[in-house]
Amino acid sequence: MITEAYNEKYRPQYHFTPPAMWMNDPNGMVYFQGEYHLFYQYHPEGITWGPMHWGHAVSTDLVHWEHLSIALKPDHNGFIFSGSAVVDWSDTSGFFSGQPGLVAMFTHADQYPESERPRQRQSLAYSADKGRTWVMYEGNPVLCNEQITDFRDPKVFWYTAGGHWVMVVAAGDRIQMYTSSNLKDWTYASEFGAAEGSHDGVWECPDLIELPVEGKDGISKWVLIVSIGDHPELPEGSRTQYFIGSFNGYSFMSESSDNSVLWLDYGRDNYAGVTWSDAHRDKQEKIFIGWMSNWKYANQTPTSTWRSAMTIPRELMLRETETGIRLVQTPIPELQKLRLHEQAVHQKNITISPGENPLEDMNGVTYELVCEMELGDASEVGFKLRTSPQEETVIGYQTASQTLYVDRSKSGESSFHHAFPCRHEVQVQPKKGRILFHIYVDHSSIEVFVNEGEVVITDQIFPNPASTGAELYVYGGESRVVSLSYFPLQSMYSFVTA
C-alpha cells in the first residue's frame, strides 16, 4: 500500500526523501549486519537549512527504506555537521567490550568563545545496538585545528595494508589526512590540493576509495572525491570533482599531469556524495549516493512538507577510456525490482525520420528508459520527457559537435530562482557511431547515464503532474533505434521488504 504521506506534489517515488522537513548531505553510510545505514543532514523544525542533526534510515536492499529516530542531536559542543561511520570490527576504540560496533565521526559546529568566528571540530559517537541508539564520546572533540575555519566532513576508513585508521577531512580549499590506531587519537599525516583541481569554492565532503579498473584483473587505483561549494559568479553552483592517483596510507598523489578538472556529474544536482563503508560488492565496486540539489537554490525549491532528495544509488568503478582512466557510474541493479515488466515496452531495429515518435504512446511520470541509438546522418537525436503543450525536459545529442545536453528551461516550475532554468552540456564521443542512453525519470528529477556510465547528468525538474508525455526525436536526417526498453517503475512505497 502507498502511504498517503508520500503522495505530495513533486514527492519522488523511488528516491530517498526525509519523511518531513529539510535534508541535505548524506552522512555516515555504512553496511552492518545486513543493513545499509543512511544518515543525513537534517533540520527537524523547518524546510530550510537550520540547526543540523543526523537523520537516520536503514535498508536491506538500498531501494526500500525504514525511517528511524534522529541519531545525533546538537549538544554543548555544537550542531552535528557531516561525517562518516565505520564498523570497528576489532574494537580498536574499546567501546564494545571486544565485539564489533558502529562508530560515527562527524563535525561539531559552533563558534569560538566571545567571537562570531565559526568553529568546527571533529567528534565521535558510538552505537552497540546496530545504530538504534548513540552515545557521545565523553572525550569530544577528538581533533581540532584553530588555524582553519572550514574544517569539516571527516571520512574515515581502515587502511588494511598499514593496520591503521585514516581520516580524510576538508580543510578550507584543500584536504588534510590524519591517522589513528583507536579512532580517538589522531596524528596529522599529509595535505593535498593546494595546487590541484578546482578552487571555485570551499572544499567539502571528501571521500577516498580504492577502485578496480574495469577489465584489468588485479589493477586498482585510488580516487579522491571532493565537493566544492557554490560560487555566486559561476552558473554551475555547487558540484563535485574527483582525482585519480595513488595512496600509501598517509598521503594521496594525483596522476594528473595537466591539472585538468574531472567532474563527477555534469548536471546541476548531485552534490556532497560519498560511498558506503563495508558494503562489499562482487567486483569491488563502491556504492555512491549524493544529495540531489544545489546550494544556489536548495532553500527555494517548490516543495511543501519536505525538501530535498538523494540521487539513486550508483556503483562506482574505473574504466580505461580514450581520454584516460575515468570514473564511471551505473545504477545499482537492485533498482530493477521496481520495474513493472508486464507494462514494459521493447522495440528493436527501428529507423526514425524527423517528425516520427516511437514513444508517443508511452505516458508516465516514474520510469526507466534504456535506448541504444545508431546516429546515422541525423544532426541531432534525443528525448523530450515529462512533456505537455507547455512543458518539456530535453536530453539531446548533437552529432557534429559530439555534445550531450540537458535543457530544463521549460521543464516546469522554475520561478523560485533565476539560475534554475538552464541548459548544460558535455562532450561525449559515440561508440562505433552509437550512443547508449540510460535514463531515470521520477516526479521531480531526471538522471541520465550515457555510454554505460561514462558521463552522467543529474537534474531536478518540477513539472506539472499532468505533464506525462514522451518523445524520441531526430533532426536533420535518419537515425536507428538499435534497441529500446521502457520500464514503468512502481513506487518504493508500494510494498515493504522484510
ROMIGU-193677 format. One record per residue (C-alpha): residue number from 1; residue in one letter; z, y, x. Coordinates in steps of 0.05 Angstrom, whole numbers, plus 5000, padded with zeros to 4 digits. Each point is the difference from the previous one (the first is absolute). Layout:
! residues N
- NUM/a/Z/Y/X
...
//
This chain:
! residues 498
- 1/m/5000/5000/5000
- 2/i/4985/5071/5024
- 3/t/5061/5044/5005
- 4/e/4990/5063/4959
- 5/a/5032/5042/5054
- 6/y/4941/4987/5046
- 7/n/4945/5022/4952
- 8/e/5004/5075/5012
- 9/k/4936/5038/5012
- 10/y/4975/4989/5071
- 11/r/5052/4946/5015
- 12/p/4968/4949/5048
- 13/q/4999/4929/4974
- 14/y/4996/4962/5066
- 15/h/5027/5050/5050
- 16/f/5074/5007/5015
- 17/t/5033/5059/4967
- 18/p/5074/5018/4990
- 19/p/5028/4988/4930
- 20/a/5010/5075/4995
- 21/m/5007/5063/5043
- 22/w/4973/5017/5069
- 23/m/4977/4952/5054
- 24/n/4968/5011/5068
- 25/d/4999/4960/5066
- 26/p/5007/4924/5000
- 27/n/5062/4981/5040
- 28/g/5036/4939/5026
- 29/m/4946/4949/4985
- 30/v/5024/4931/5020
- 31/y/4990/4928/4978
- 32/f/5062/4957/4996
- 33/q/5017/4934/4965
- 34/g/4938/5000/4955
- 35/e/5002/5074/4981
- 36/y/4959/5060/5021
- 37/h/5045/5061/4999
- 38/l/4970/5069/4987
- 39/f/5046/5059/5008
- 40/y/4973/5070/4989
- 41/q/5019/5073/5004
- 42/y/5029/5016/4932
- 43/h/5027/5060/4962
- 44/p/5035/4971/4939
- 45/e/5011/5067/4966
- 46/g/4931/5031/4998
- 47/i/4925/4990/5007
- 48/t/4993/5045/5060
- 49/w/5027/4989/5071
- 50/g/5075/5008/5004
- 51/p/5063/4969/5031
- 52/m/4973/4935/5028
- 53/h/5027/4931/4984
- 54/w/4970/4931/5013
- 55/g/4973/4969/4936
- 56/h/4991/4924/5002
- 57/a/4957/4945/4971
- 58/v/4986/4927/5018
- 59/s/4941/4954/4989
- 60/t/4982/4928/5015
- 61/d/4925/5014/5001
- 62/l/4989/5074/5016
- 63/v/4970/5009/4931
- 64/h/5057/4995/4950
- 65/w/5062/5040/5015
- 66/e/5072/4999/4977
- 67/h/5035/5067/5003
- 68/l/5070/4998/5029
- 69/s/5056/5051/5006
- 70/i/4995/5058/5049
- 71/a/5014/4970/5068
- 72/l/5021/5061/5042
- 73/k/5030/5065/4975
- 74/p/5015/5065/5036
- 75/d/5069/5003/5032
- 76/h/5040/5046/5047
- 77/n/4945/4991/5053
- 78/g/4944/5026/4956
- 79/f/4941/4978/4958
- 80/i/4965/4934/5012
- 81/f/4932/5012/5031
- 82/s/4948/4948/5019
- 83/g/5011/4939/5044
- 84/s/4993/4925/5006
- 85/a/5037/4934/4990
- 86/v/5003/4936/5041
- 87/v/5028/4931/4995
- 88/d/5054/4993/5053
- 89/w/4988/4925/5008
- 90/s/5048/4990/5058
- 91/d/5053/5049/4975
- 92/t/4991/5044/5061
- 93/s/5035/5055/4961
- 94/g/5062/4959/4986
- 95/f/4999/5019/4927
- 96/f/4988/4930/4972
- 97/s/5050/4951/5031
- 98/g/4945/4963/5036
- 99/q/4952/4996/4940
- 100/p/4935/5038/4990
- 101/g/5002/5064/4959
- 102/l/4962/5064/4985
- 103/v/5009/5064/5041
- 104/a/4969/5066/4979
- 105/m/4988/5055/5051
- 106/f/4987/5068/4968
- 107/t/5005/5075/5011
- 108/h/5061/5038/4975
- 109/a/4978/5072/4985
- 110/d/5045/5060/4994
- 111/q/5011/5066/5037
- 112/y/5035/5018/5064
- 113/p/5069/5029/4987
- 114/e/5001/5074/4986
- 115/s/4924/5001/5006
- 116/e/4938/4996/4956
- 117/r/4965/4956/5051
- 118/p/4984/4930/4974
- 119/r/5034/4942/5034
- 120/q/4970/4930/5001
- 121/r/5038/4940/5029
- 122/q/4989/4926/4998
- 123/s/5049/4955/4963
- 124/l/5012/4928/4978
- 125/a/5018/4963/4937
- 126/y/5005/4925/4991
- 127/s/4998/4948/4944
- 128/a/5026/4929/5000
- 129/d/4977/4984/4928
- 130/k/4923/5003/5005
- 131/g/4999/5076/4994
- 132/r/5038/5006/4934
- 133/t/5056/5041/5029
- 134/w/5003/5041/5064
- 135/v/5056/5022/5046
- 136/m/4993/5063/5041
- 137/y/5018/4987/5073
- 138/e/5065/5035/5017
- 139/g/4971/5023/5067
- 140/n/4943/5040/4969
- 141/p/4960/5035/5026
- 142/v/4979/4955/5057
- 143/l/4946/5044/5031
- 144/c/4995/5076/5005
- 145/n/4955/5049/5035
- 146/e/5022/5072/4993
- 147/q/4939/5026/5037
- 148/i/4951/4978/4946
- 149/t/5004/5024/4928
- 150/d/4949/4951/4971
- 151/f/5031/4934/5025
- 152/r/4991/4947/4947
- 153/d/4971/4938/4967
- 154/p/5022/4944/5047
- 155/k/4960/4935/5000
- 156/v/5038/4943/5033
- 157/f/4975/4932/5022
- 158/w/5021/4943/5045
- 159/y/4960/4995/5064
- 160/t/5000/4925/5013
- 161/a/4973/5002/5072
- 162/g/5057/5046/5022
- 163/g/5055/4975/4954
- 164/h/5018/5069/4974
- 165/w/4992/5046/4941
- 166/v/4950/5058/5003
- 167/m/5004/5064/4959
- 168/v/4939/5044/4991
- 169/v/5020/5068/4973
- 170/a/4961/5065/4985
- 171/a/5022/5057/5045
- 172/g/4964/5064/4982
- 173/d/4926/4989/5013
- 174/r/5009/4937/5042
- 175/i/5035/4933/5000
- 176/q/5062/4978/5038
- 177/m/5021/4928/5013
- 178/y/5070/4972/5009
- 179/t/5027/4930/5014
- 180/s/5064/4964/4979
- 181/s/5033/4932/5004
- 182/n/5042/5008/4937
- 183/l/4967/5052/4955
- 184/k/5060/5047/5011
- 185/d/4992/5025/5072
- 186/w/4933/5029/5018
- 187/t/4969/5018/5067
- 188/y/4941/5047/5009
- 189/a/4938/4963/5026
- 190/s/4938/5044/4996
- 191/e/4959/5052/4963
- 192/f/4928/4998/4975
- 193/g/4952/5050/4970
- 194/a/5008/5067/5035
- 195/a/4926/5000/5018
- 196/e/4973/4948/4952
- 197/g/4975/5000/4929
- 198/s/5002/5054/4947
- 199/h/5055/5052/5002
- 200/d/4979/5036/4936
- 201/g/5070/4988/4971
- 202/v/5068/4971/5015
- 203/w/4999/4926/5017
- 204/e/5035/4953/4951
- 205/c/5011/4928/4979
- 206/p/4978/4962/5063
- 207/d/4988/4926/5003
- 208/l/4985/4958/5062
- 209/i/4970/4931/4987
- 210/e/4963/4945/5038
- 211/l/4936/4977/4966
- 212/p/4950/4946/5015
- 213/v/4927/5017/5014
- 214/e/4959/4965/4946
- 215/g/4960/4941/5025
- 216/k/5030/5003/5070
- 217/d/5052/4946/5007
- 218/g/5061/5019/5039
- 219/i/4980/5073/5008
- 220/s/5043/5054/4969
- 221/k/5015/5073/5010
- 222/w/5054/5048/4980
- 223/v/4988/5053/4946
- 224/l/5041/5063/4992
- 225/i/4995/5030/4931
- 226/v/5021/5073/4992
- 227/s/4997/5045/4939
- 228/i/4991/5075/5008
- 229/g/5024/5052/4951
- 230/d/4960/5050/4960
- 231/h/4969/5059/5035
- 232/p/4988/5058/4951
- 233/e/4935/5021/5032
- 234/l/4968/4930/5000
- 235/p/4971/4969/4937
- 236/e/5022/4928/5014
- 237/g/5074/5013/4993
- 238/s/5047/4945/5024
- 239/r/4966/4938/5028
- 240/t/5008/4942/5048
- 241/q/4972/4986/5069
- 242/y/5007/4939/5045
- 243/f/4995/4982/5073
- 244/i/4979/4933/5032
- 245/g/5029/4979/5066
- 246/s/5054/4960/5036
- 247/f/5075/4997/4998
- 248/n/5047/4971/5052
- 249/g/5065/5002/4961
- 250/y/5017/5071/5022
- 251/s/4937/5043/4997
- 252/f/4934/5002/4963
- 253/m/4934/5018/5034
- 254/s/4938/5018/4961
- 255/e/4933/4971/5020
- 256/s/4961/5061/4977
- 257/s/4967/5036/5057
- 258/d/4971/5058/4961
- 259/n/5060/5016/4956
- 260/s/4959/4991/4937
- 261/v/5041/4996/4937
- 262/l/4998/4935/4960
- 263/w/5017/5010/4927
- 264/l/5030/4944/4959
- 265/d/4971/5025/4933
- 266/y/4946/5051/4985
- 267/g/5026/5017/4930
- 268/r/5053/5051/4982
- 269/d/5055/4954/4975
- 270/n/5026/4949/5049
- 271/y/5059/5027/5039
- 272/a/5063/4977/5036
- 273/g/4978/4927/4997
- 274/v/5035/4947/5042
- 275/t/5002/4924/5002
- 276/w/5048/4946/4976
- 277/s/5047/4970/5052
- 278/d/5006/4924/5005
- 279/a/4942/4989/4951
- 280/h/4963/4948/5040
- 281/r/4929/4984/4979
- 282/d/4954/4943/5021
- 283/k/4955/5043/5044
- 284/q/5057/5044/5026
- 285/e/4974/5059/4960
- 286/k/5050/5052/4975
- 287/i/5011/5024/4929
- 288/f/4996/5076/4991
- 289/i/5014/5046/4942
- 290/g/4996/5076/4996
- 291/w/5024/5056/4955
- 292/m/4940/5017/4956
- 293/s/5006/5076/5001
- 294/n/4992/5061/5045
- 295/w/5050/5054/5016
- 296/k/4949/5053/4982
- 297/y/5011/4986/4926
- 298/a/5050/4943/4994
- 299/n/5050/5041/4961
- 300/q/4948/5024/4950
- 301/t/4963/4937/4978
- 302/p/4995/4997/4924
- 303/t/5048/4943/4983
- 304/s/5061/5007/4955
- 305/t/5058/4952/5007
- 306/w/4985/4975/5070
- 307/r/4959/5025/5059
- 308/s/4962/4962/5054
- 309/a/4976/4929/5012
- 310/m/4989/4955/5060
- 311/t/4932/4975/5023
- 312/i/4984/4928/4989
- 313/p/5027/4958/5058
- 314/r/4948/4987/5054
- 315/e/4994/4950/5056
- 316/l/4989/5032/5069
- 317/m/4961/4969/5056
- 318/l/4957/5023/5058
- 319/r/4925/4990/5004
- 320/e/4948/5011/5055
- 321/t/4949/5049/4971
- 322/e/4941/5038/5029
- 323/t/5046/5058/5016
- 324/g/5055/4957/5031
- 325/i/5061/4963/4974
- 326/r/5023/5030/4935
- 327/l/5053/4989/4948
- 328/v/4976/4967/4936
- 329/q/5035/4997/4933
- 330/t/4987/4949/4945
- 331/p/5035/4993/4932
- 332/i/5053/4945/5000
- 333/p/4972/4936/4967
- 334/e/5061/4997/4955
- 335/l/4968/5055/4957
- 336/q/4948/4951/4977
- 337/k/5050/4969/4952
- 338/l/4991/5063/4957
- 339/r/4926/4986/4989
- 340/l/4981/4984/4928
- 341/h/4948/4948/5019
- 342/e/4978/4986/4929
- 343/q/4978/5073/4993
- 344/a/4968/5005/5069
- 345/v/4927/5017/5009
- 346/h/4958/4973/5058
- 347/q/4929/5021/5018
- 348/k/4955/4981/5058
- 349/n/4933/5020/5030
- 350/i/4984/5060/4954
- 351/t/4952/5054/5022
- 352/i/5022/5069/4975
- 353/s/4955/5060/4990
- 354/p/5022/5072/4986
- 355/g/5025/5006/4928
- 356/e/5022/4928/4994
- 357/n/5074/4982/4993
- 358/p/5022/4927/5003
- 359/l/5072/5022/4985
- 360/e/4985/5034/4934
- 361/d/5038/4947/4959
- 362/m/5060/4998/5047
- 363/n/5053/5048/4972
- 364/g/5071/5000/5025
- 365/v/5056/5036/5036
- 366/t/5032/4945/5042
- 367/y/4951/4956/5038
- 368/e/4974/4975/5067
- 369/l/4927/5007/5020
- 370/v/4968/4962/5057
- 371/c/4927/5016/5015
- 372/e/4954/4986/5058
- 373/m/4941/5048/4999
- 374/e/4935/4993/5040
- 375/l/4981/5073/5009
- 376/g/4924/4991/4998
- 377/d/4963/5067/4999
- 378/a/5051/5037/4956
- 379/s/5025/5066/5026
- 380/e/5068/4989/4968
- 381/v/5037/4943/4966
- 382/g/5068/5002/4968
- 383/f/5047/4997/4941
- 384/k/5023/5049/4947
- 385/l/5067/4975/4974
- 386/r/5049/5019/4945
- 387/t/4943/5039/4968
- 388/s/4991/5038/4935
- 389/p/4953/5058/4983
- 390/q/5050/5046/5034
- 391/e/5029/4958/5056
- 392/e/4980/4955/5058
- 393/t/5024/4978/5068
- 394/v/4942/4987/5047
- 395/i/4999/4951/5058
- 396/g/4934/5010/5035
- 397/y/4963/4978/5062
- 398/q/4944/5043/5029
- 399/t/4953/4957/5041
- 400/a/4967/5051/5045
- 401/s/5066/5028/5027
- 402/q/5038/4934/4992
- 403/t/5054/5038/4963
- 404/l/5050/4971/4951
- 405/y/5034/5050/4955
- 406/v/5047/5006/4941
- 407/d/4992/5059/4954
- 408/r/5058/5012/4952
- 409/s/4981/5071/4982
- 410/k/4988/4978/4928
- 411/s/5048/4941/4998
- 412/g/5046/5028/4947
- 413/e/5062/5045/5000
- 414/s/5001/5040/5065
- 415/s/5024/5070/4981
- 416/f/5069/4986/5029
- 417/h/4975/5016/5071
- 418/h/4938/5033/5027
- 419/a/4993/4949/5057
- 420/f/4998/4939/4954
- 421/p/4928/5003/4974
- 422/c/4959/4984/5063
- 423/r/4950/4956/5035
- 424/h/5014/4965/5065
- 425/e/4957/4955/5043
- 426/v/4996/4955/5060
- 427/q/4945/4968/5042
- 428/v/4987/4926/4985
- 429/q/4947/4957/5032
- 430/p/4967/4949/4955
- 431/k/5004/4926/5018
- 432/k/4928/4973/5004
- 433/g/4978/5052/4949
- 434/r/5058/4986/4953
- 435/i/5065/5032/4978
- 436/l/5057/4959/4971
- 437/f/5044/5039/4951
- 438/h/5068/4974/4976
- 439/i/5030/5049/4950
- 440/y/5066/5001/4962
- 441/v/5006/5046/4940
- 442/d/5066/5014/4963
- 443/h/5023/5051/4950
- 444/s/5007/5054/5053
- 445/s/4969/4976/5065
- 446/i/4940/4970/5035
- 447/e/5003/4961/5066
- 448/v/4934/4987/5035
- 449/f/4995/4946/5055
- 450/v/4931/4999/5034
- 451/n/4970/4947/5045
- 452/e/5061/4954/4995
- 453/g/5051/5055/5012
- 454/e/4969/5036/5060
- 455/v/5003/5065/4960
- 456/v/5049/5016/4944
- 457/i/5004/5059/4952
- 458/t/5061/5006/4956
- 459/d/5003/5054/4946
- 460/q/5040/5019/4940
- 461/i/4961/5020/4938
- 462/f/5026/5022/4932
- 463/p/4945/4986/4949
- 464/n/5008/5001/4925
- 465/p/5019/4930/4976
- 466/a/4935/5001/4958
- 467/s/4958/5006/5064
- 468/t/4984/4927/5007
- 469/g/4926/4997/5018
- 470/a/4970/4974/5064
- 471/e/4932/5008/5034
- 472/l/4966/4969/5060
- 473/y/4945/5049/5020
- 474/v/4944/5008/5051
- 475/y/4961/5062/5018
- 476/g/4933/5008/5034
- 477/g/4977/4928/5001
- 478/e/5020/4929/4985
- 479/s/5061/4960/5024
- 480/r/5021/4929/4987
- 481/v/5066/4973/4976
- 482/v/5011/4939/5043
- 483/s/5062/4982/4961
- 484/l/5047/5036/4953
- 485/s/5066/4978/4968
- 486/y/5039/5042/4950
- 487/f/5071/4976/4986
- 488/p/5042/5034/4947
- 489/l/5072/4999/5025
- 490/q/5060/4986/4957
- 491/s/5063/5043/5006
- 492/m/5052/4976/5048
- 493/y/5049/5012/4943
- 494/s/4966/4950/4954
- 495/f/5039/4941/5027
- 496/v/5059/4989/5045
- 497/t/5003/4951/5058
- 498/a/5060/4957/5013
//
